[in-house]
Amino acid sequence: MSVWQDVVGQPSAVAELSAAAQDPSAMTHAWLFTGPPGSGRSVAARAFAAALECARHGCGECTACRTIMAGTHADVREVVPEGLSISVKETRALVQLAARRPATGRYQILIVQDADRLGERAANALLKAIEEPSGHTVFLLCAPSDHAEDVPITIRSRCRLVPLRSPSAEAVAGVLVSRDGFDPETADWAAAVAGGHVGRARRLARDADARARRERVLDIPLRIRGLGDAFAYADELVRSAKAEAAELSGTRDAAEREELAVAMGAGGTGKGAAAAARGAKAAERELERQQKSRSTRNQRDALDRVIVDLAGFYRDALIVGSGARVALANPDRESDVRQAAREWPAESVLRRLEAVLACREALDRNVKPEIAVEAMLIALHQG
């Protein structure tokens, strides 16, 4: 057993991090993990945190390793942004906690997932802490990119870079079989169509609804016969993304509202009841803001999966049309891909691919999803 067994297909990164955990002279106080979605940035950061706190440098069996990997260790705090950005208030509070002396381990460790979502003020608050760190504080930042440019240069210039890559389909399939218990055939298929994304492969192997959504998306390119189809498919995609986001957050939102009402003394009477009610209203507004931001993030994530699937289809069509001997992103849709390559010139396929990528950029710039997706589908129809 070792904490590193969860870091899939990253031998060079594991070697570097393991050496730093064992040799204080190779250690630094700030690290930046980069890599494409699904490469395991947060998993690697969490494993590194366990190796730093573990007396045996990541045995995977001691209390420190088990609590860190479970997210319950007193000296390891993790920022998991659920909204569109990480707030300065949240960042300042976590930085203050990270500056305290460790309670049980050697370090106070702050893991920041999706560090590219740090707003300007939040980034400045974190920068001050990274510039003047205490001797027992370690910052582990994660950014979903092949490059570090998404993180402000003032921060990344003070971090040691750990670049990760997408694991091979063979490595992903091995994890699904050995760790999750899927049969080899299902694991091989899910790994082949997931593009090196372990989480997506696991979801496709486990969730019939996720497989059905993927099939509906990959049916679209050959079924758009007119503008009416384009608008209808756009409406379907946006409604599906909203429904998926509502399903993810519905139960949690209700539980959070109930917990807040209890914490603010709902139904109480007495001298302090009026003041408590005013405070509850402000807290309710803040909670509603957070939940709305989280829902928007979930919708965008759902649409991003659609965009990745469509981009993979048009990429496959370009590969088949060029005669290149390269593995397809969607090997189970090879017949549709070959039909598209026969019917459309390479220039038309490329324009369609560019339209899909332009939709992703538009969503990143806060363009209304309905408008961005409709523009994409119209471009896919026109070619």
N, C-alpha and C positions, 0 to 999 in steps of 0.2 A: 504494500500500500504506500502511496505517495501522493502528495497534493498535486504533483506535476502530471499525473495520469489523466487529469481532466483537460489539460492543455493539448489540443489535438493538432498534429502536423506542424509543430513549431520547434524542432530540435535545437536550432541555433539560439532562439530566444530563451528556451529553457536552460540551456547551458550557461548563457550569460547571467540570467537571473539567479540560478542556483549558485554560481560562483560568487556573486555579490552577497548573497545571503550568508555564505560561509566565511567570506574574507572581508573584514571591516575596511581594509584599504581599497577595496573595489566598490565600496558602497558610496552612494550619494543621497541627498535628502529629497530630490525631486525627480520623478520619472514620467515620461510621456509615452504611452502605448498607442501606436497607430496601426491601422489595418482596415481592410474592407469589412462591411457588415458580415457578421457570422464568423470572423476569423478568431474570435475568442479573446478580445482585449480585456474585458472585465474578468473573465475566468483566469487569465494569466495574472492580472493584477491581484486578484484575491488569493491565488496560489502563492504569489510572491509575498504577500502580507503574512500568510501562514508560515512560510519558510523563514521570514524574519523574526517572528515571534516564537517559533518552535525551537526547543533546545536541541533537537536533532535535525533542524533545517528543513522541515517539511515532511515529517514521517507519515502524516495523514491519519494517525491513530490517537495522538495525545489530545488533551482537552483543548489546547490552543488551536490546533489544526481543525478539530471538529467544530468548534464554536465559530471560528473565522469563516470556514466554508459554509456554515449555516447562517452566517450573518448576525451572530449574537455575541460576539466578543466585545468586552468592555472597552478595549483600546483601539478597535478598528471601526471606523465610521464610514459609511458608504452613501454617496449622493447619487440617487437614481432619479434624474429629472423626468417627471411625468407630463409636464406642460411643454410649452414652446420654448421656454428659456429657464435658466437657473437664476433666481433672484439674488440681489445683493444682500438682502436681509438673511436669507438662508445661508449664503456663503459666509457672511461675517460670523454668524452663530457657530457654524461648523469649524471655522478657523480658530475661534476662541477655544472651543473644546479640544481641538487638535494640539493646541499649545500647552495644555496641561501635562503634568507628569503622568507617565503610564501607571495604571492601577495594578496590573498583574504582569504585563509583558515588558519587553525591552524598549518598545517604541509606541508612540501614539501615531496611528496611520490613518490618513484620509484618502479614500478612493473616490474619484469623481468620474462617473460614467458620462459619456457624451459631453466632454469638456468644451466642445465646439459650441454648445448652447449657452456658454457664459456670456451674459450681457457685458457691456463696457464697464459699468460700475462694479459688477460682480467680479469681472476679470481683474480690475484694479485692486479690489479687496483681497483677492487671492494672491496677486502679485506681491503685495506688501509682505504677506506671510512667507512667501517663497524666498523673497530677497533677504529676509531677516529670520531665518528659521531657528528654532531651538534645537539643541543637540539630540533630542529624542523624538523629533517629529519627522515623519516621512509622508510626502505627497505622491500619490499615484494617479495620474490623469489619463483618461482614455478618450481617443477621438476617432470616430468612424470614417477614416480616410486613408488612402494609400500614401498621402503626404501629410505633413504636419501644418500646412499653411492655414488650415481651418482654425487653429488655435493662435491667439495673438502672439506676435513675435516676442513681445516683452516677456511672456510666460515661457514659450517653448525654448527660447535661448538660454533659459536657466534650468532646463530639464535635460536629463539623459534620455535619448530617444531609443525606444524598443519597437522596431518595425515588425509587424506580423503579416503573414500572407494567408490567402485562402487555402485551407487544407485540401488535399486531393480527395477525389470521390472515394478512393479505396480507404483512406483514413477515416472519412466520415462514416462509411458503411461499417467499418470495423467497430466503431464506437456504438453504432445503433444495435449491432449484434451482441457485442460483449457486455455493454453497460445497460442497454434498454431492453434487451431480450427479443428484438424483432427477428423474424426469420430472414435468412440471407437474401432471398429474392426481393422481399419488400425493402430491405435495407439498401440493396444495390440500386433499385429503382429510385428510391427517395434521395439517395446520395447523388445519383447521376443528374437529377433535375433540380437540385437545390443550389447548384453553383457554389459549392464549398461552404455553405451556410449550415452549420450544425443544427441550430435551433429550427430553421425552416425545414430541414430534412426530417427532424424528429416530429415536427407538427404534421407534415404531409404523411408520414408513416402511421401516425396515430389517429389523425382526425379526418374522418370521411368528409365532413363539410369543407375542410381546407382543400381536399383533393377535388371536390365538386366545383369550388370557386375557381380553382386553377383551370379546370377543363372548360368552364364557361368563358373565361378570359381568352384562352388559346383558340376558342372557336371563332372569336370576333374577326380576325384579319380576313378570312375567306368568306365571311357572311355579310360584309358591308356592301350592299348593292345600290344604295342611294342615300340621300341626305336624311330621309326619314329613319333609315336604319342607324345612321350615325347618331342622331339625337336620341333615339330609343336606347341604344347601347350606353350612351353617355349617362342618361338618366338611371339606367339599371346599375351601372358601376358606382355612381355616387350614392344612390340609395343603399346599395349593398354595403358600402364602406360605413355609412352612418349607422346602419343596423348592427354591423359588427362592433363598432365603437360603443353603441348603446348596450349591447350584450356584455361587453367587457366591463363597463363601468356602472351598470344599473344597480346591481346588488351592493356594490361597494359604496356608491354615492348615498344610497338610503341608509346604510350602516353608519357612515360618517355623519350624516345629519342627525341621526338618533343619538350617537355618542356625544355630539356637540350639545344637543338639547339637554341631555342628562348632566353634562359638565357645567352648563350654564344655569342649572337649577330650574328647569322648566316646571311650571306649575307651582313654584314656591310662593309663599306669602310672607309678609313682614316688612320691616323698615327698609331692608336692602333689596326688595323684590324689584322696585322700579329701576334702580341703577343697574341691577343684574340684567333686566330686560333690555335696557339700552345697549349694554355691552354685548348681549347675545345677538342683537340685530347687526352690529358691526362684524361680529365673528361669522354670522351667517353669510353676510355679503362677501367676506373674504373666502369662505369655503366655496361659495357658488362660483367665484372667480377662478379658484383653483380647479374646481371640477370641470368648468367650461374649457379651461385651457387643456386639461388632460383629455377631454373628449375630442377636442380639435386635433391634438397630437395623435390620438388613436385613429381618427379618420384619415389623417395624412399617412400614417404608417400602413393602413389598409390599402390606400390608393397607391402607395409606393410599391407594394407587392404586385399590384396590377401592372404598374409601369415596368417593373423588372421582368415580369413574365412576357409582356409584349415586346420589350426590347430584345429579349432572348430569342423570340420567334423571328424577328426581322434580321437579327444577327445570323441566325441559322440559315435563313434564306440567302443572305449574301455569301455565306460560306459554300453552300451547295451550288449556287450560281457560278461561283468562281472556280469550282472544282477542287478547292483546298481540302487536304486530308486532315481535318481538325475535328475533334469531338464536338457533337452538337450539344447545345444547352438543353434541348428538349428532344432527346432521342426517341421518346415514345410518340412524338408527333412528326416523324420523319416524312410520312406520305404527304401531310399537309404542307410541310416546308418545301418539299420538292415541287408540289403543285404551284405554290407561290413563286418559286424561282423560275418555273416555266412561263407563268403568266405575266410576270412583271419584269421589266428591264432592271438592271442593277441600280441605275440612277433613281428609279422610282422606289425601289426598296430602301435605298439610302435616305431618300427624302422622308419616307415613313418613319424610319428609325430616328431621324433628327426630330421629327414631330413628337415622338414619344419622349425623347430626352428634353425637348423644350417644355413639355407639360410638367416634368419634374422640376425644372427651374422655375416655372411660373408658380407652382405650389410652394416652393421655398420662399418666393417673394410675396406670399400671402395673397395671391390671386384667388378669387372665389373658386372653389373646386368645380362647380357646375360649368363655369366659363372655361377654365383650363382644360377640363376633360372634353367638353364639346368641341373646342378648337382642335384638340388632338384627333378626335374621331373624324371630324370633317377633313382634316389633312390626310388621315389614313384612307378615307374614301377617295379623295382626289388624286392621291399618289404624287 
